[in-house]
Amino acid sequence: MAGDEATPIGKPVRFSTEMLPARDRLEIWREEFGRKIVRLDMAPLDDDPLFYDAAFQSVGDVSVSRGEISAISCARDRSLLNDGNGDVVMLIPENTTLRVEQGRFDETLDAGDCLVRRSSEVGRTLSKAGTFMTLNLPVERLAERVADIDLLLGTVVPSDSDALRLLLGYSRMVLGETVTLSPATVATVQEHLLDLAALAIGANRDAWHIAQDRGLRAARRMVVHVAIRKNATNRDYRIGDLARDMRASESYIRKLLAEVDETFSSLMLAARLERAMERLTAPGSRRLKIAEVAIDCGFGDVSYFNRSFLRRFGMNPTEARKAD
C-alpha cells in the first residue's frame, strides 16, 4: 500500500516572489518555478506588481498548497504534458473568482467553488487576485473511490458542499502542522484527504461508506478540536454551543469523540491548560498573578487549576514560570 511508504512530514515549504531579486523576478517565477517545478505556463494578467506567496505540503502521494497571488494565468499546454503527471487537481478560489478554459468547458467559478480537473489535460485558468487552495491527488488512489474518474473533466463542486468545507478545513489543518509526523500518521492523514476529496467529487457506493466512517468522521473531529481551542478561554462555552455551531446533536459529538477515547470536557481542560502554559512561559508573564492566568484561561476555581496543571505538566504554575 502506498501509505506504508509515506515519509514523515514537517513544516510546509513556502515559495514567495518576494524572495526573488526584483530585476529577474518575473523570469525566474515563470521559468524556474512555473515550468520546471509546478509544470505550468504562468503569466501575469495585468500590469500590477507580480505577487505569489504560497505554502506547499506533501502528505504521502497527496499535496496541499494555499497561498495569495496577484491576477495570473496558469496553463498546461502540450509541451508540459510529457511529465506523465495525470494527477487530479482540486483548485478552490477562496475569496475571488476563477475562469476555466479546458476543451469545450469554459466557465467562471465563484469564490468558494472548487474546480476538479486532470493534469493530463490541456487547459488554462485565469485567476483574479486573491487566496487559493489547491490539492493534487494521485489518480490511481482517487479512482478507487470515485464513481467514474473519466468524467472529472471540468467538474465543479459548489461552495455549499459540506464535504468540500470539511476537506478545506482539514487541508488548512495539515498546512498548519509544524511538527514532524510519523509515517503511520502521514498514511492516515493521506487516507482522510482522499476520502474527503472523493466525497466532495462523488464517491462510489463502497468508498462512500468507508469515507463516511473514516475521512468524514476524522474531519468532523478536527472541527471539534478547532472549535474547542478557539473557545477555550470562554468559561460559558458548552457542548450545546458546539453542537449548535456544527448543526449536530450533543450525543453525536460525544459518540464521535468516544471513538478515539476523547471527551468534550477532557479536550476543553487540555486546551485551557495549554493556553495557561503559554501565558506563564511568555516574556513578561512574571507580573501576572497565577489567579489572573487561571481566570483568563477559562478556569473558575484556582485550586482546581493548580491541581490540574500539576497533573498535566508535572510541575505547578509557579515552577513553570520559573523554568522559563
Steps between C-alpha positions, in 0.01 A plus 500: 500500500633846409425639844743251662785666309409853607783709640465727804384855432603816678461870439344590162728636229434864412568671169464875458590735219621735774796263539610566141709794373268767362684530169467128412183423699263442210740284302599280796139462608388399151789277397646351818191480719226487237626277221753291694342452844121524476505429123275787399539781251433795730460866411365819664160617378542872565760768560482480878817383679540122489429332832498129582533365855400141573571216744528142371465181701540143376311225682610175343376513141268793572612863498322804641581864437347830596607849415430855393565606141457794267292455185666224294445250221606135549500262205590137430587490132612195303868578556445454875299178483810285441566484875248216522308670780138390496413625849154625581516866599247673723533880477295724728497882470424581864415869469506585130393363161663260257435449130568155357565418134538130429378354172133588467484588867509877555361615831561752777506372857379711791692532825493170691413281202742222409629409155591132450723428201766259377865604460516283189259735317585821314334797666535845648380687806480878532498609862422838648713606796414317819560192715490150355511144632627219276509123551684257274371145534641182340252385239548129576416547869203726429367267229445238772255735668330707227206367302648582156842661492476555123213746547709742707579734211369842599309388809399780737420435867284783642612694806202381707622137492546377859769254389690779322488722808635217714771425243610865504505509878699178524744626233558823690574294810757298302666819375507636853687194633851593615614176665635190330240226460582131495458300177196327651334834579585633154333195346186560710483870411545414132206258514285765667580755228419249226177398674381860534597583143304197375194601702517853360543382141264202511611177669385161377273298729767294676741791539218723625435273797872470579556873467202576723653284774858617449577832330173679574497408867865595539431838341205559731715416800748753369219759493425416865865540599533834322178633655610397850841664461334814365255523794722361774514825699121539498377352830143497372577290191314168516460196278155633410661809345731277297209280389305804384797634302556159336127446443531165676364346819695488825476120501656487151797708616546285811493184290739651245754579772448172686618314188852630573467498882443875528236710673394861466601579857845338474574686177383828648715446810806416290448807279469729803809356664703538180387861478601554863844351441547733204405799715724399789807447284453804277738798538379742765267248665657537845292808572181293462349332803433127474133562579477751214645247256259232619195724458617637164542143372147394589534360854255602769679323786869579557557193721363274229722677247810440714421129546422449133814687392717283726347177364541617141854640508662346811560844651284769654436833326760685710767245408406522131555873506838464671607237247453748215 
